[in-house]
Amino acid sequence: MKLDRRAAGRVIRSLRRSRKLSQDVLSGLAGIARTHLSMIETGSKQPNFETLWKLSGALDIRPSELVGLIELECEKAEAEERGYEGA
């Protein structure tokens, strides 16, 4: 499986929205800059493990769960890419 730079952002944005949190609120809870969160969500910046750890705490999930969701998103993106190549 290859890492999709945007996968973490899609997962974090989805979790944030499902909890009805703004970027300002989530970034404050995680102790990171709102602009940093925005860049992660858009895929222009890849979060390191410490940032994922902080975000998982702010989202009230285990870091392993967040990483697992990101893995699933990477697998989904890879499968979609293979589907388009085969069409």
Order of alpha helices (4+ residues) and beta strands (2+ residues): alpha-alpha-alpha-alpha-alpha
